Amino acid sequence: MSSMSLLSEPDAPPPLQDVFRASTLRGYVGSTWNRRPYIWYVATGELRARQMNSVLGNLWHLLNPILQIGVFFLIFGVVLKTDRGVDNFMLFLTVGVIIFQFSQKATTEGAKSIVSNGGLMRSISFPRAVLPFTATSIEALAIIPAVFVLLSVAVLTGETPDLRWFALIPILALQTAFNAGAAMVAARATSHVRDVEQILPFLFRLLFYASAIIFSADAYIEAGYRWLFVANPLYSITTSARWAMGIGEIDRWIVLSVVAWGIGLLVGGFIWFRAAEATYGRQ
Protein backbone atom coordinates (compact mmCIF):
# COMPACT_ATOMS: atom_id res chain seq x y z
CA MET A 1 0.00 0.00 0.00
CA SER A 2 1.48 3.35 -1.00
CA SER A 3 2.12 6.20 1.41
CA MET A 4 -0.18 8.34 -0.74
CA SER A 5 -3.12 6.03 -0.04
CA LEU A 6 -2.33 6.01 3.69
CA LEU A 7 -2.24 9.79 3.88
CA SER A 8 -5.32 10.36 1.73
CA GLU A 9 -8.57 11.33 3.33
CA PRO A 10 -10.90 8.42 4.10
CA ASP A 11 -14.19 8.21 2.25
CA ALA A 12 -16.71 10.49 3.86
CA PRO A 13 -19.59 8.66 5.55
CA PRO A 14 -23.02 9.17 4.01
CA PRO A 15 -24.82 12.18 5.45
CA LEU A 16 -27.31 11.58 8.22
CA GLN A 17 -30.94 11.86 7.19
CA ASP A 18 -33.80 13.27 9.15
CA VAL A 19 -36.15 10.31 9.74
CA PHE A 20 -39.08 12.73 9.62
CA ARG A 21 -38.08 14.30 6.29
CA ALA A 22 -40.76 13.95 3.62
CA SER A 23 -39.75 13.36 0.00
CA THR A 24 -41.54 14.58 -3.09
CA LEU A 25 -44.83 12.85 -3.90
CA ARG A 26 -43.30 11.01 -6.85
CA GLY A 27 -40.32 9.87 -4.80
CA TYR A 28 -42.63 8.88 -1.96
CA VAL A 29 -44.75 6.69 -4.25
CA GLY A 30 -41.65 5.01 -5.67
CA SER A 31 -40.13 4.45 -2.24
CA THR A 32 -43.35 2.88 -0.97
CA TRP A 33 -43.65 0.66 -4.06
CA ASN A 34 -40.06 -0.56 -3.69
CA ARG A 35 -40.86 -1.88 -0.20
CA ARG A 36 -43.31 -4.49 -1.47
CA PRO A 37 -41.06 -7.37 -0.35
CA TYR A 38 -40.97 -5.97 3.19
CA ILE A 39 -44.76 -5.58 3.29
CA TRP A 40 -45.20 -9.17 2.07
CA TYR A 41 -42.66 -10.52 4.56
CA VAL A 42 -44.25 -8.79 7.54
CA ALA A 43 -47.80 -9.64 6.46
CA THR A 44 -47.12 -13.36 6.01
CA GLY A 45 -45.13 -13.52 9.25
CA GLU A 46 -47.87 -11.79 11.23
CA LEU A 47 -50.53 -14.08 9.78
CA ARG A 48 -48.57 -17.19 10.78
CA ALA A 49 -47.95 -15.83 14.27
CA ARG A 50 -51.55 -14.90 15.05
CA GLN A 51 -52.70 -18.38 16.08
CA MET A 52 -49.30 -19.77 17.07
CA ASN A 53 -50.21 -20.21 20.74
CA SER A 54 -53.63 -21.82 20.14
CA VAL A 55 -54.20 -25.58 20.07
CA LEU A 56 -55.76 -25.60 16.59
CA GLY A 57 -53.25 -23.11 15.19
CA ASN A 58 -53.93 -21.82 11.68
CA LEU A 59 -57.12 -23.88 11.51
CA TRP A 60 -58.73 -20.91 13.26
CA HIS A 61 -58.45 -18.94 10.02
CA LEU A 62 -61.20 -21.26 8.76
CA LEU A 63 -63.06 -21.76 12.02
CA ASN A 64 -63.43 -18.06 12.84
CA PRO A 65 -65.60 -17.14 9.82
CA ILE A 66 -67.57 -20.40 10.13
CA LEU A 67 -68.43 -19.77 13.78
CA GLN A 68 -69.23 -16.09 13.22
CA ILE A 69 -71.54 -16.89 10.32
CA GLY A 70 -73.20 -19.63 12.37
CA VAL A 71 -73.92 -17.22 15.23
CA PHE A 72 -75.34 -14.55 12.90
CA PHE A 73 -77.49 -17.12 11.09
CA LEU A 74 -78.88 -18.44 14.37
CA ILE A 75 -79.77 -14.97 15.68
CA PHE A 76 -80.92 -13.19 12.53
CA GLY A 77 -82.04 -16.09 10.35
CA VAL A 78 -83.67 -18.43 12.87
CA VAL A 79 -84.66 -16.23 15.83
CA LEU A 80 -85.32 -12.79 14.30
CA LYS A 81 -86.15 -14.08 10.78
CA THR A 82 -84.63 -11.21 8.82
CA ASP A 83 -84.42 -13.43 5.73
CA ARG A 84 -87.46 -11.84 4.07
CA GLY A 85 -87.01 -11.60 0.32
CA VAL A 86 -83.86 -13.79 0.28
CA ASP A 87 -83.95 -17.37 -1.01
CA ASN A 88 -80.49 -18.50 0.11
CA PHE A 89 -80.13 -16.57 3.34
CA MET A 90 -77.13 -18.58 4.55
CA LEU A 91 -75.09 -17.61 1.49
CA PHE A 92 -76.49 -14.06 1.59
CA LEU A 93 -75.34 -13.70 5.19
CA THR A 94 -71.97 -15.38 4.56
CA VAL A 95 -71.07 -12.91 1.82
CA GLY A 96 -72.14 -9.94 3.93
CA VAL A 97 -70.24 -10.96 7.06
CA ILE A 98 -67.01 -11.80 5.23
CA ILE A 99 -67.02 -8.62 3.10
CA PHE A 100 -67.89 -6.36 6.02
CA GLN A 101 -65.33 -7.80 8.42
CA PHE A 102 -62.60 -7.51 5.80
CA SER A 103 -63.04 -3.72 5.67
CA GLN A 104 -63.63 -3.41 9.41
CA LYS A 105 -60.46 -5.26 10.38
CA ALA A 106 -58.26 -3.57 7.76
CA THR A 107 -59.43 -0.11 8.85
CA THR A 108 -59.14 -0.70 12.60
CA GLU A 109 -55.72 -2.32 12.28
CA GLY A 110 -54.59 0.45 9.96
CA ALA A 111 -55.73 3.02 12.52
CA LYS A 112 -53.27 1.55 15.03
CA SER A 113 -50.39 1.18 12.59
CA ILE A 114 -48.85 4.61 13.23
CA VAL A 115 -49.39 4.98 16.98
CA SER A 116 -48.05 1.48 17.69
CA ASN A 117 -44.81 1.94 15.73
CA GLY A 118 -43.48 5.17 17.20
CA GLY A 119 -40.09 3.68 18.11
CA LEU A 120 -39.57 2.32 14.61
CA MET A 121 -40.40 5.65 13.00
CA ARG A 122 -38.00 7.53 15.27
CA SER A 123 -35.18 5.16 14.32
CA ILE A 124 -35.49 4.51 10.60
CA SER A 125 -36.30 6.68 7.60
CA PHE A 126 -38.97 5.04 5.44
CA PRO A 127 -42.31 6.04 3.89
CA ARG A 128 -44.85 5.78 6.70
CA ALA A 129 -47.51 4.60 4.25
CA VAL A 130 -45.80 1.21 4.46
CA LEU A 131 -47.42 0.71 7.88
CA PRO A 132 -51.11 1.00 6.90
CA PHE A 133 -50.37 -0.86 3.67
CA THR A 134 -48.91 -3.69 5.73
CA ALA A 135 -51.98 -3.75 7.98
CA THR A 136 -54.20 -3.97 4.89
CA SER A 137 -52.06 -6.73 3.37
CA ILE A 138 -52.35 -8.82 6.54
CA GLU A 139 -56.14 -8.69 6.38
CA ALA A 140 -56.10 -9.34 2.62
CA LEU A 141 -54.20 -12.57 3.24
CA ALA A 142 -56.46 -13.43 6.17
CA ILE A 143 -59.57 -13.26 3.97
CA ILE A 144 -58.32 -16.00 1.62
CA PRO A 145 -59.48 -18.86 3.92
CA ALA A 146 -62.80 -17.03 4.38
CA VAL A 147 -63.28 -16.98 0.59
CA PHE A 148 -62.91 -20.77 0.55
CA VAL A 149 -65.54 -20.91 3.29
CA LEU A 150 -67.77 -18.70 1.13
CA LEU A 151 -67.41 -20.96 -1.90
CA SER A 152 -68.04 -24.04 0.25
CA VAL A 153 -71.22 -22.52 1.67
CA ALA A 154 -72.40 -21.73 -1.86
CA VAL A 155 -71.97 -25.34 -2.98
CA LEU A 156 -73.42 -26.83 0.22
CA THR A 157 -76.53 -24.64 -0.05
CA GLY A 158 -77.27 -25.81 -3.58
CA GLU A 159 -75.65 -23.14 -5.74
CA THR A 160 -74.14 -24.33 -9.01
CA PRO A 161 -70.60 -23.12 -9.75
CA ASP A 162 -70.76 -20.36 -12.30
CA LEU A 163 -68.27 -18.25 -14.25
CA ARG A 164 -69.76 -15.23 -12.49
CA TRP A 165 -67.95 -16.36 -9.35
CA PHE A 166 -64.72 -15.14 -10.93
CA ALA A 167 -66.10 -11.59 -10.62
CA LEU A 168 -65.20 -11.87 -6.93
CA ILE A 169 -61.55 -11.34 -7.91
CA PRO A 170 -61.88 -7.73 -9.21
CA ILE A 171 -64.50 -6.96 -6.54
CA LEU A 172 -62.14 -8.03 -3.75
CA ALA A 173 -59.26 -6.20 -5.46
CA LEU A 174 -61.27 -2.97 -5.45
CA GLN A 175 -62.28 -3.60 -1.85
CA THR A 176 -58.63 -4.06 -0.91
CA ALA A 177 -57.85 -0.70 -2.55
CA PHE A 178 -60.73 0.85 -0.62
CA ASN A 179 -59.46 -0.73 2.62
CA ALA A 180 -55.96 0.62 2.06
CA GLY A 181 -57.33 4.12 1.61
CA ALA A 182 -59.53 3.79 4.68
CA ALA A 183 -56.57 2.46 6.69
CA MET A 184 -54.46 5.49 5.74
CA VAL A 185 -57.25 7.93 6.59
CA ALA A 186 -57.80 6.21 9.95
CA ALA A 187 -54.04 6.03 10.62
CA ARG A 188 -53.54 9.77 10.14
CA ALA A 189 -56.67 10.62 12.15
CA THR A 190 -55.64 8.34 15.02
CA SER A 191 -52.08 9.68 15.06
CA HIS A 192 -53.45 13.15 15.83
CA VAL A 193 -56.53 12.22 17.89
CA ARG A 194 -56.11 8.94 19.75
CA ASP A 195 -59.83 8.85 20.55
CA VAL A 196 -60.54 7.92 16.92
CA GLU A 197 -59.45 4.37 17.71
CA GLN A 198 -62.17 4.16 20.37
CA ILE A 199 -64.82 5.64 18.08
CA LEU A 200 -64.22 3.25 15.16
CA PRO A 201 -66.01 0.22 16.71
CA PHE A 202 -69.17 2.28 17.16
CA LEU A 203 -68.90 3.66 13.63
CA PHE A 204 -68.61 0.16 12.18
CA ARG A 205 -71.51 -1.05 14.30
CA LEU A 206 -73.63 1.64 12.68
CA LEU A 207 -72.28 0.73 9.23
CA PHE A 208 -73.10 -2.93 9.86
CA TYR A 209 -76.80 -2.14 9.90
CA ALA A 210 -76.59 0.65 7.32
CA SER A 211 -74.93 -1.70 4.82
CA ALA A 212 -77.73 -4.32 4.81
CA ILE A 213 -75.42 -7.09 5.99
CA ILE A 214 -78.18 -9.07 7.73
CA PHE A 215 -81.23 -8.11 5.66
CA SER A 216 -82.22 -7.33 2.11
CA ALA A 217 -82.43 -3.59 1.56
CA ASP A 218 -84.91 -4.11 -1.28
CA ALA A 219 -87.29 -5.92 1.08
CA TYR A 220 -87.20 -3.34 3.87
CA ILE A 221 -86.28 0.02 2.33
CA GLU A 222 -88.47 2.16 0.09
CA ALA A 223 -87.14 2.62 -3.44
CA GLY A 224 -86.79 6.37 -2.95
CA TYR A 225 -84.12 5.86 -0.27
CA ARG A 226 -82.08 3.27 -2.12
CA TRP A 227 -79.57 5.89 -3.27
CA LEU A 228 -78.46 6.27 0.35
CA PHE A 229 -77.38 2.64 0.32
CA VAL A 230 -75.73 2.89 -3.10
CA ALA A 231 -73.63 5.80 -1.80
CA ASN A 232 -72.45 3.54 1.03
CA PRO A 233 -69.28 1.79 -0.20
CA LEU A 234 -69.74 -1.27 2.01
CA TYR A 235 -73.29 -1.79 0.76
CA SER A 236 -72.19 -1.49 -2.87
CA ILE A 237 -69.24 -3.85 -2.42
CA THR A 238 -71.38 -6.38 -0.54
CA THR A 239 -74.17 -6.20 -3.12
CA SER A 240 -71.64 -6.71 -5.93
CA ALA A 241 -70.13 -9.73 -4.18
CA ARG A 242 -73.60 -11.20 -3.63
CA TRP A 243 -74.37 -10.72 -7.31
CA ALA A 244 -71.15 -12.55 -8.18
CA MET A 245 -72.37 -15.48 -6.07
CA GLY A 246 -75.74 -15.50 -7.82
CA ILE A 247 -77.78 -13.51 -5.30
CA GLY A 248 -79.69 -10.46 -6.49
CA GLU A 249 -78.89 -8.02 -9.27
CA ILE A 250 -76.74 -4.92 -9.63
CA ASP A 251 -76.95 -1.87 -11.85
CA ARG A 252 -74.41 0.58 -13.22
CA TRP A 253 -74.72 2.79 -10.13
CA ILE A 254 -73.59 -0.03 -7.86
CA VAL A 255 -70.65 -0.76 -10.15
CA LEU A 256 -69.76 2.93 -10.37
CA SER A 257 -69.91 3.24 -6.58
CA VAL A 258 -67.53 0.29 -6.07
CA VAL A 259 -65.00 1.57 -8.65
CA ALA A 260 -65.19 5.19 -7.48
CA TRP A 261 -64.80 4.33 -3.80
CA GLY A 262 -62.04 1.78 -4.44
CA ILE A 263 -59.82 3.95 -6.62
CA GLY A 264 -60.87 7.31 -5.19
CA LEU A 265 -60.24 6.48 -1.53
CA LEU A 266 -56.94 4.77 -2.30
CA VAL A 267 -55.59 7.81 -4.16
CA GLY A 268 -57.20 10.41 -1.90
CA GLY A 269 -56.28 8.57 1.30
CA PHE A 270 -52.67 8.17 0.14
CA ILE A 271 -52.29 11.87 -0.68
CA TRP A 272 -53.97 12.94 2.57
CA PHE A 273 -51.85 10.53 4.62
CA ARG A 274 -48.60 11.60 2.97
CA ALA A 275 -49.36 15.28 3.59
CA ALA A 276 -48.76 14.72 7.33
CA GLU A 277 -45.72 12.47 6.83
CA ALA A 278 -43.37 14.68 8.84
CA THR A 279 -45.60 14.54 11.94
CA TYR A 280 -45.81 10.77 12.38
CA GLY A 281 -43.80 9.48 15.33
CA ARG A 282 -43.25 12.90 16.88
CA GLN A 283 -46.23 12.63 19.24
N, C-alpha and C positions, 0 to 999 in steps of 0.2 A: 504494500500500500504506500503510495507516494506521500511525501510531507505536505504537498499541496492539498490532497484530499483530507488529511488530518486537520489542517488548519482552516479548511473551508467551513463556512457556516452550515450547521445542520438544517435539514429541511424543516421549514416552519410548520408547526402543527395546524390542522384545520381550525378556522375560527370557530369560537363557541357560538351556538345559535340560541336565540330566545325561544324556549319551548312554547311560548304563548304567541309567537309571531305568526300572523296569518299571511298566506301566500295569495297570489292572484287567483281569481275564480277558475281560470283555465288550469293553472298549476295545481290547484286544490283538487279539481276533478281527476286529473291525471294521477296525482299522488294517492288518492283514495282508490282508484281503479287498480293501481299497481299492487295494492295490498290485499288483493283477492285471495292469494294463498294463505295469508295470515287469518283472514276472516273464516275461511273454510277449515283451517286447522283448529281454531278456537271453537267454532261451532260444533264440529264433530266430536271434539274432546269433551265439551260441556254436555252434549247429548248422551255420550257414553257414561259420564260420571253421575248423571242425575239419579239413576236408580241403582247405583253401585252397592249401596248398603242395604238394599231390600232383598228379601229372600227370593222373589221371582225375577229380580233384575230387570232387564230390558223388556221382559214380557209385559210390564206395566204400560209400555207405550201402546200396546194393543188393548189391555184391560181397561185403562182409564177411559177412553172414549166409549167402550162398550158399556161400562157401568154407568157413566153419566147419561148416556142415551136411554138406558134401561130405567133409570130413576125418573127422567123427564117423561118417558112414555107412560110409566105407571101413574104419575101425578096428573099430567095434562091429557093423556089419551084415555086412560081407564077411569080415573076418579072425576076429573073436571070435564072430560069429553069435549075438548076443544078441536076435535077432528072434523068439524062440520065443513062440508064442501071438499074434503080431501079423501081420495080413494085409498091411497097407500100412505097412511099417516106415519107409520114407522119409518119409511124411507124419507118422507117429507121432514120429519123431525130430525132424523140423522143428518141430513144435509144442513139443516139450519144450525144445529148445535156445533157441528164441526167447523163450518164456515165462520160462525160468530166467534167461537173460542180462538180460532187462528188469529183474527184481528185483535181480540181482547188481550191475549197473551203477548203478542208482538208489541203492542202499544205500551202495555204496562211494564214489560221488561225493558223496552227502549227508554221509558221515562226514567228508569233507575240507572241507565248505562253511564251517564255523566257523573252523577253524584256519588256513585259507588266506585269510581275509578280516579278519584282525585290524586292519589299518590302516583299513579302511573302517568297522569297528565303533567304533573310537576317535574317528572324525571326525564321524559322522553318527548321529543318533538315528532308529532305525527298528526295527520288530519283527524280531528275528533269525530268526524262522521263515521269513521270506522267502528266506533262503539255502538251506535244505534243500528248500523248495518249488520253488525255481528249478532246483536240481539234478535233482529228480524230473521237472520239466516238460521239461527238455532230453532226458532219456531217453525220456519219453513221445512227444515229437516224433520222436526217432530210431527208434522202433519202427515208425512208420508204413510206411517202405519195406519193413521186414521182414515186415509183415502182407501186403503185396502179393506178396512172395516166397512166403509161406505159401499164399496162395490160388492162386498159379501152380503150386506143387508139387502141390496138391490136384487141380487140373485135369489136369496132365501125368501124374499117376499113376492116372488113370482115375476119380476121384471126380466125381460129378454135382453141380453147384451145387444147394444146398438152402436153404430158408428158415432152417434151423437154424444156418446160418453167421452169421446176424445176431446170434445169442446171443453171439458173440465181443465185441460192443460192450459190453454190461453186464459181461461177465467181465473185459475189459481195464480197464474203469472201476473195478471193485472192486480189481483188482490195482494200479492206479495209486494208489488210496487206501491200500492196504496198503504200497506202496513209499514213499509220503510219510511214513507213520508210522514205517516202518523207518529211513528217512533221518534223521528227527528224533531217534529213539532213538540211532542211531549217531553223529550229530553231537554230541549232548550227551556221550555216553560218550567220544568221541575228544577233545573239548575238555578233559576232565579227565584222561584217561589216553591219551596219544598212542599207546601200544602197541596200542590197539584197531585202529587202521588196519592194522597189520601182521598182526593175528590174523584179520581178516575174510576174506582169501583162503583161509585154511585152513578156516575155518568154512563158506564156500560150497563148497569142494571136498567136504567131508563131506556137505553138503546136496544136492549134485549127485547123489550115489549114493543118498542117503536119500529122494530125491524121485522115484525111478524115471524119470529122464529118458531113460535109454538101454535100459531093459528094462521089460517088463510086470510090475507087482507081482503081478498075479493069477497069472502063470505061475510065479513063483519064490518067492512068500511064502505061508506057510500062512494060511488064513482067520482063525485066531485072533489073528494079529498085524496084521491089516489096519487095525485102529483106530489103530495107531501111525502109519501113513501118512496116514490121514484127518485126524489131528491136526496133520499137517505142512501148513502153508499152501501151500507151493510144490507139493506133491503134489496137493492139492485143486484149486488153480487150474489146474495143468497138465492134470489129468484132466478138468476141466470144459471146458477149451479143446479137448481132444481129442474129447470128446463132441460139441461144437459142430461139429467138422469131420467127424463121422460115424464116429469111432473109439471103440469101447467104450461103456459105459453109466455113468450116475451115479445115486446115490440121494440121499435127502433129507439124509443126513449130510454128503455132499460139498458140497452146496449150502449147508447151514448153516455148514460150516467156512469156505467162501469168503466168505460174507456177514459172519460174525462176525469173522474176521481182518481183512477189508477195512475195515469200519466201526470195529471195536474198536481196532485198532492206530492208525488215523488219529486218533481222539479221544484215546485214552490216550497215544499218542506226543506229540501236540500239548500236552496238559496237562503231561506230564512234562518236555518240552523247555522250555516256557514258565516252569516253576517255577525254572529256573536262569538265567533271562534276564539277570539283573544280573551274572552272572559271565563271560559270553561277551566275549572281547576283552581281558580283564584279565590273562590268563596271559602 
